[in-house]
Amino acid sequence: MRSISPAKWIEQAKDAEPLRAKSLVMTIFGDAIAPHGGKVWLGSLIDLLAPFGVSDRLVRTSIFRLTEEGWLESSRTGRRSSYAITEEALKRFGKAYRRVYAPLEPAWDGYWVLLFAPHSDIAPSKRAMFRKELEWEGFGMLSAGIYAHPALEPDAIKNMLERFGLLEQLFVVKAKDLPGANGKPLSATVEETWGLEEVKQGYLRFIAQFAPLAETLASRDISAEQAFVIRTLLIHAFRRVQLHDPKLPAQLLPEVWPGKEAYAICSDIYRNTYEAAEDYLLAALRREDENVEEAAPYFYQRFGGLR
């Protein structure tokens, strides 16, 4: 495997596919701004997006849309504007990013959670969003209105149903393959039901893009700006793969699963960039607010502990 200079890798990564400004802003809020209080002045945010080639106009447009969608809330002091993650969005950020930074494989007791969600029990205005939420939570659709998950906790299901106003409207049961019945095991449907081939290809693309960089960073120093750009692009890419990964237990995954290697590469690169990236981030944030706090303790627990 050939290593590559950080500067060249960054240019190739930015040219490989257009970066969607709104999605990139979400990544920076979740990965970088949330641990520092979850609030940023617009000028600092514009500075942080500049190395990615995102214009002032695109930053403002992205922030406006995220505010309209309830992810951010704005406040003004004189002519200056600041943006903070809303309380509800902070919960969703935390949930999404735990998927990114935590180990991949949950424990499994062999039982399945089965959720019965016939269309007649869900208002038409909620159906598409509810199906999307089920997919994000890692449920697979066995047939119309019947979903399965191998490891989801009851509280997570309760919170999801509560958000959609579906408490006590849908059936949720826990079941296991019946010994001696000679029926087809539910695990036999995993690859097709959960679309593991697509997830696998996502991990392989991530490995192909970031493995050469991991080799380079093990032996080269990089600037604070390069570290921030690399760390952001790393989490931006890994987050997209993770949000399609149903996070199945190891017993249900193929014997050779690239998710492990991808997680290890992501962890190595993050460890080699986070300190310099924090220097760059704090310099940008403190240009507008000298009282911006250091990263919260939970930041240093990412990837099993950064220190």
Helices and strands as residue ranges (DSSP letters): H 6-16, H 21-28, I 29-33, G 34-36, E 39-41, H 42-49, G 50-52, H 56-68, E 72-77, E 80-85, H 87-101, E 112-116, G 119-121, H 124-137, E 140-143, E 146-149, H 154-163, E 171-175, G 186-189, H 190-193, H 196-217, H 224-242, G 250-252, H 259-286, G 297-304
